């Protein structure tokens, strides 16, 4: 990576990964894409004459509250390449198992991502979220009575959208809306289609009912780098 020059980017990526049983056919591809993301991203930035001062990646593994013993597992931010082994160990440990009904708690995962300790460094910065899921998402708060449900969640998807756009001050984090980028590999179903009204959101839809048919991570990287 480049040195401490002017105009360099500090980039944080939070990967929200659906790890319910239905993801079993594609979970190894998703994990492989997560592990190769760093080098592919750096290469794409170099090809576009953009320099990276620091890149950190965090992973949030989500399943179902009320159905799974560990419905949400959240890592720290890994500074890459320095913490590559710890990052690889965390990602490699993900298994596709469990899940209750078809919709998952993906919106809670996005909310937790937004509540992260995002970077404030660099003359330029990006706060990016990648979502990988083969299912619709449960309405926010539907499982709020379940054990271990996270506190301080947005009341509904409209409030989550306000967090994303930076117009709701109830979000307590260092997230900066103008730095935000959201890429979602998801089915062509609610709420992913509803979220198309959000700014800086790029869904890569699979046909509804077919699961997560394709994960073109390079296209997502190229799209993000082009928006920087």
Secondary structure, DSSP 8 states (H G I E B T S, - for coil): ---S-TT-EEEEEEEEEE-SGGGTTTHHHHHHHHHHHHHHHHHHHHHTT--EEEEEEEEEEE--TTT-TTSEEE---EEETTTHHHHHHHHHT-------SSSBSHHHHHHHHHTS-----SSEEEEEEEEE-SS-B--TTTTTTSTT--SS--SSHHHHHHHHHT--TT--SS--GGGEEEEEEEES-TTTTGGGGSTTEEEEEE-TTS------HHHHHHHHHHH-
